[in-house]
């Protein structure tokens, strides 16, 4: 004698097996899109602030180099250094224009204007360095 077992399969799903509805999917996608749009705007602002910070850093480096150059050039070579020159500092390309004003026989004012010309656009910077004529130190002169 054989025992027969029959399984009854109901066609109705149990409450724990229900799927998600279309409204829940649309709501989740809406929330996700709002969050991603906010993050996209934030990333845009971060990129803009980074670019502005880089431009300020390059401008500062160019100004520091121009001031150091004006202090390091020999006294007799100062008048021959007048003019405009193309130069770069990092990613910033600029034009450096140098003028010299003789204030007294022992004092010259070197003015350097740095005008950015490349992708990093910024206002021109002006650096003014007053140079005194060095004293002649000779052991034979008193």
Kinemage of the C-alpha trace (Angstrom):
@kinemage 1
@onewidth
@group {chain A} dominant
@subgroup {mainchain}
@vectorlist {calphas} color= white
{ca unk a 1} P 0.000 0.000 0.000
{ca unk a 2} L 1.318 3.253 -1.024
{ca unk a 3} L 0.529 6.501 0.619
{ca unk a 4} L -0.115 9.455 -1.600
{ca unk a 5} L 0.717 12.895 -0.525
{ca unk a 6} L -0.754 15.799 -2.291
{ca unk a 7} L 0.582 19.263 -1.922
{ca unk a 8} L -1.842 22.007 -2.244
{ca unk a 9} L -0.371 25.068 -3.904
{ca unk a 10} L -2.297 28.216 -3.412
{ca unk a 11} L -2.159 30.830 -6.100
{ca unk a 12} L -2.287 33.765 -3.683
{ca unk a 13} L 1.120 35.074 -2.479
{ca unk a 14} L 1.712 35.406 1.191
{ca unk a 15} L 1.967 38.892 2.673
{ca unk a 16} L 5.730 38.565 3.213
{ca unk a 17} L 6.278 37.658 -0.442
{ca unk a 18} L 4.646 40.724 -1.945
{ca unk a 19} L 6.797 42.760 -4.343
{ca unk a 20} L 7.239 46.505 -4.378
{ca unk a 21} L 4.734 48.646 -6.110
{ca unk a 22} L 5.333 51.048 -8.965
{ca unk a 23} L 4.678 54.025 -6.693
{ca unk a 24} L 7.454 52.921 -4.336
{ca unk a 25} L 9.905 52.605 -7.253
{ca unk a 26} L 8.999 56.065 -8.592
{ca unk a 27} L 9.322 57.572 -5.118
{ca unk a 28} L 12.748 55.986 -4.586
{ca unk a 29} L 13.949 57.226 -7.989
{ca unk a 30} L 12.670 60.728 -7.223
{ca unk a 31} L 14.538 60.843 -3.912
{ca unk a 32} L 17.686 59.484 -5.591
{ca unk a 33} L 17.519 62.090 -8.368
{ca unk a 34} L 17.104 64.937 -5.861
{ca unk a 35} L 20.133 63.738 -3.886
{ca unk a 36} L 22.246 63.340 -7.041
{ca unk a 37} L 21.276 66.814 -8.284
{ca unk a 38} L 22.314 68.325 -4.949
{ca unk a 39} L 25.641 66.473 -5.076
{ca unk a 40} L 26.188 67.622 -8.676
{ca unk a 41} L 25.694 71.257 -7.664
{ca unk a 42} L 28.064 70.781 -4.749
{ca unk a 43} L 30.722 69.241 -7.017
{ca unk a 44} L 30.379 72.204 -9.398
{ca unk a 45} L 30.948 74.667 -6.534
{ca unk a 46} L 33.962 72.697 -5.272
{ca unk a 47} L 35.477 72.751 -8.759
{ca unk a 48} L 34.963 76.504 -9.070
{ca unk a 49} L 36.495 77.198 -5.650
{ca unk a 50} L 39.450 74.943 -6.471
{ca unk a 51} L 40.050 76.783 -9.744
{ca unk a 52} L 39.882 80.174 -7.997
{ca unk a 53} L 42.251 78.966 -5.282
{ca unk a 54} L 44.728 77.704 -7.886
{ca unk a 55} L 44.576 81.037 -9.721
{ca unk a 56} L 45.278 82.933 -6.488
{ca unk a 57} L 48.170 80.606 -5.681
{ca unk a 58} L 49.745 81.051 -9.129
{ca unk a 59} L 49.259 84.832 -8.956
{ca unk a 60} L 50.991 84.904 -5.588
{ca unk a 61} L 53.886 82.803 -6.892
{ca unk a 62} L 54.278 85.070 -9.945
{ca unk a 63} L 54.262 88.198 -7.765
{ca unk a 64} L 56.826 86.693 -5.401
{ca unk a 65} L 59.088 85.740 -8.327
{ca unk a 66} L 58.814 89.240 -9.821
{ca unk a 67} L 59.714 90.854 -6.487
{ca unk a 68} L 62.652 88.497 -5.986
{ca unk a 69} L 63.865 89.203 -9.532
{ca unk a 70} L 63.677 92.985 -8.972
{ca unk a 71} L 65.727 92.665 -5.787
{ca unk a 72} L 68.289 90.290 -7.299
{ca unk a 73} L 69.094 92.072 -10.587
{ca unk a 74} L 72.392 93.955 -10.544
{ca unk a 75} L 72.191 97.736 -10.007
{ca unk a 76} L 73.859 98.529 -13.313
{ca unk a 77} L 71.562 96.118 -15.194
{ca unk a 78} L 68.304 97.627 -13.938
{ca unk a 79} L 67.825 100.090 -16.843
{ca unk a 80} L 68.342 97.343 -19.438
{ca unk a 81} L 65.580 95.202 -17.916
{ca unk a 82} L 62.747 97.484 -19.050
{ca unk a 83} L 60.068 95.982 -21.308
{ca unk a 84} L 57.379 93.321 -21.515
{ca unk a 85} L 58.131 89.614 -21.377
{ca unk a 86} L 55.953 86.486 -21.623
{ca unk a 87} L 56.375 84.113 -18.694
{ca unk a 88} L 54.669 81.173 -16.964
{ca unk a 89} L 54.226 80.027 -13.397
{ca unk a 90} L 52.633 76.606 -13.071
{ca unk a 91} L 49.524 76.655 -15.256
{ca unk a 92} L 49.374 80.448 -15.402
{ca unk a 93} L 50.808 82.243 -18.415
{ca unk a 94} L 51.216 85.981 -18.082
{ca unk a 95} L 52.924 89.071 -19.420
{ca unk a 96} L 55.414 90.778 -17.123
{ca unk a 97} L 55.964 94.466 -17.932
{ca unk a 98} L 58.849 96.195 -16.143
{ca unk a 99} L 59.393 99.952 -15.852
{ca unk a 100} L 62.172 101.761 -13.982
{ca unk a 101} L 61.922 105.230 -12.456
{ca unk a 102} L 65.067 106.940 -11.195
{ca unk a 103} L 63.954 108.720 -8.019
{ca unk a 104} L 67.415 109.931 -7.016
{ca unk a 105} L 70.934 109.049 -8.114
{ca unk a 106} L 71.021 106.369 -5.413
{ca unk a 107} L 67.385 105.183 -5.624
{ca unk a 108} L 65.511 103.466 -8.455
{ca unk a 109} L 61.907 102.307 -8.357
{ca unk a 110} L 61.282 99.089 -10.301
{ca unk a 111} L 57.588 98.579 -11.122
{ca unk a 112} L 56.437 95.207 -12.467
{ca unk a 113} L 52.903 94.644 -13.769
{ca unk a 114} L 51.808 91.021 -14.099
{ca unk a 115} L 48.873 90.520 -16.492
{ca unk a 116} L 47.523 86.946 -16.793
{ca unk a 117} L 46.958 85.918 -20.425
{ca unk a 118} L 46.111 82.203 -20.286
{ca unk a 119} L 43.182 80.122 -19.036
{ca unk a 120} L 43.450 81.401 -15.463
{ca unk a 121} L 41.986 84.872 -15.811
{ca unk a 122} L 42.685 87.336 -13.015
{ca unk a 123} L 43.209 91.039 -12.483
{ca unk a 124} L 46.686 92.457 -13.155
{ca unk a 125} L 49.017 92.677 -10.158
{ca unk a 126} L 51.528 95.495 -9.629
{ca unk a 127} L 54.730 94.986 -7.663
{ca unk a 128} L 56.867 97.993 -6.729
{ca unk a 129} L 60.414 97.517 -5.442
{ca unk a 130} L 62.657 100.424 -4.388
{ca unk a 131} L 66.328 99.667 -4.959
{ca unk a 132} L 69.142 101.579 -3.291
{ca unk a 133} L 72.552 101.798 -4.878
{ca unk a 134} L 74.915 99.521 -2.968
{ca unk a 135} L 77.773 101.144 -1.128
{ca unk a 136} L 81.227 100.481 -2.440
{ca unk a 137} L 83.166 98.751 0.242
{ca unk a 138} L 86.826 99.095 -0.550
{ca unk a 139} L 89.543 98.564 2.014
{ca unk a 140} L 91.691 101.144 0.242
{ca unk a 141} L 89.077 103.940 0.351
{ca unk a 142} L 88.165 105.739 3.532
